[in-house]
Amino acid sequence: MDTVFVFLFQFLGQFFGSLWSIITGIFKGIGGMFNFPRYYKIIMDFTGELGGLAWVIAIVAIVLLIALMGLIVWLIIVAIKKFIKSRQRRKDTDSLVREVQSLNKEVMRLNLEKDKILSMKVSQIGLNPNEIAELTGEEIEALNKGETAEGDEDTGGVRFLKLTQLDELWADYQPPEYDNNITLPEFCDRFRLFACSRLGLYYDIAMIRRFVAAFASTRLIVLQGISGTGKTSLAYAFGKFVSNPSVITPVQPSWRDRSELFGYFNEFTKKYNETELLRAMYEARFNENVYLVILDEMNIARVEYYFAEMLSILEMPRREEWVADLVPSQWKNDPKLLENGKFTLPPNMWYCGTINNDDSTFAVTDKVYDRAMPINIDNKGVAFEAPDTPPVVINYHHFEAILNKAKQDNPVSEDILTKLALVDDYIISHFRVAFGNRIMKQIKDYVPAYVGTGGTEIDGLDYILARKVLRKFEALNLSYIRDEIDGLIAYMDELFGEENMGECKSYLRMLKKLV
């Protein structure tokens, strides 16, 4: 037995003894590296033997050794910090996992609460939750349509109250006599004079042209700038000018989905909560007036949340496809313009959102900007004298016709398209920013319309290029592209002339100041 213990002691001692030697050797080596008294003794031992040049070499060696020690200490500190941060990230991840688990439990609790509410709802029509399974398919369909089971009191009624009233109100509508002889330049000039003489609002003619030309390129116009520059007033004045006041819809911070625009069906009351915007959309289907909806302070909530479905619908190439699902089925007393619970958006309506760029609002994403036409209003209007100018009575057919005529009569020239392609190649190669076919189509729609309003082709291109393409530079690291901006300005001077493209160059210089 003693022999076994001796064997184990020697056998295992070989391993653990070597391991202990390694550990002690590491600490002994670290201690030797930073044994400053030993270094001092070595220096003192050789003080009398070192000459002039030898001392220089010795001092260099001392400095290099001190630097090496400092580097080692710094690497150790960095490693410790990274270790602490990784532990912290792990803790944060664990915290998020626990929060997700807590939210899942909350969802389960809410589902149970929903089931209880459903049980109460079923009991109101004379059934208990267990009896719902005994209903036939026809009876369940009748309940879904708002009809009653046998022996129950009728709870159906009219679920679209406002829209049904519009059916009655517009039943005998006779259209007015429209002024369909006005040209696009006249429209812009009269709009500016009307805003001045009747409303006391002052706008530069270039601003009016940009705003009107935007109607030719997209259904969503975004008026942005600092507060108090007249963004909402411009859209409001347009409604007054076309003899059909704009529908103002103040956006609320709580808006998160499409129900804020279209409303929703209340399962308990069997009524549809109709929004003012839905009412205006439905009314617009009865006439040919030009309608403009103002989404005031559009980015006080996230636009891509509540307006996402509208963006998708308005992207459809054919207007017959501009359809929104309001309810899943048709009731016999639903409004007459609803087909199987679906509503076709009016072709005579445009949407104008106002945006304030401050800390109280959300940033608007590329998804929204790419589909909209942004117009900047950064300056207060300068007062001027104008003769009294009445509004116009114009239908949307003629308004679209004069915009389309401008696009046909003033197509973007080949020279401008060639230069635009060169600018596009330059921006891609130097800034890694590109734009797609949607923006290219908007350029080909907006620039001719701007020319049709009385502007010049180069100014129209300048404005839309600055607002639609160069705007994407804001998402880049401006400190890295600062030096490239001067090169782009010089390239634009070479292509278009130093006297042109003022909006683009002004915007680029503003970006440089942000660095």
HELIX and SHEET records of a PDB file:
HELIX    1   1 ASP A    2  MET A   33  1                                  32    
HELIX    2   2 PHE A   36  ASP A   45  1                                  10    
HELIX    3   3 GLY A   52  GLN A  124  1                                  73    
HELIX    4   4 PRO A  129  GLU A  134  5                                   6    
HELIX    5   5 GLY A  137  ASN A  144  1                                   8    
HELIX    6   6 LEU A  161  LEU A  169  1                                   9    
HELIX    7   7 LEU A  184  LEU A  199  1                                  16    
HELIX    8   8 ILE A  205  ALA A  214  1                                  10    
HELIX    9   9 LYS A  231  PHE A  241  1                                  11    
HELIX   10  10 SER A  259  PHE A  262  1                                   4    
HELIX   11  11 GLU A  276  ALA A  284  1                                   9    
HELIX   12  12 MET A  298  ILE A  300  5                                   3    
HELIX   13  13 VAL A  303  TYR A  306  1                                   4    
HELIX   14  14 ALA A  308  LEU A  314  1                                   7    
HELIX   15  15 ARG A  319  GLU A  321  5                                   3    
HELIX   16  16 ASP A  366  ARG A  371  1                                   6    
HELIX   17  17 TYR A  396  ASP A  409  1                                  14    
HELIX   18  18 GLU A  414  PHE A  431  1                                  18    
HELIX   19  19 ASN A  437  GLY A  452  1                                  16    
HELIX   20  20 GLU A  457  LYS A  468  1                                  12    
HELIX   21  21 LEU A  470  ALA A  475  5                                   6    
HELIX   22  22 LEU A  478  PHE A  496  1                                  19    
HELIX   23  23 GLY A  502  LEU A  514  1                                  13    
SHEET    1   A 5 VAL A 247  PRO A 250  0                                        
SHEET    2   A 5 TYR A 291  ASP A 296  1                                        
SHEET    3   A 5 MET A 349  ASN A 356  1                                        
SHEET    4   A 5 LEU A 220  GLY A 225  1                                        
SHEET    5   A 5 MET A 373  ASN A 376  1                                        
SHEET    1   B 2 TYR A 264  ASN A 266  0                                        
SHEET    2   B 2 LYS A 271  ASN A 273 -1                                        
SHEET    1   C 2 VAL A 323  ASP A 325  0                                        
SHEET    2   C 2 LYS A 342  THR A 344 -1                                        
END                                                                             
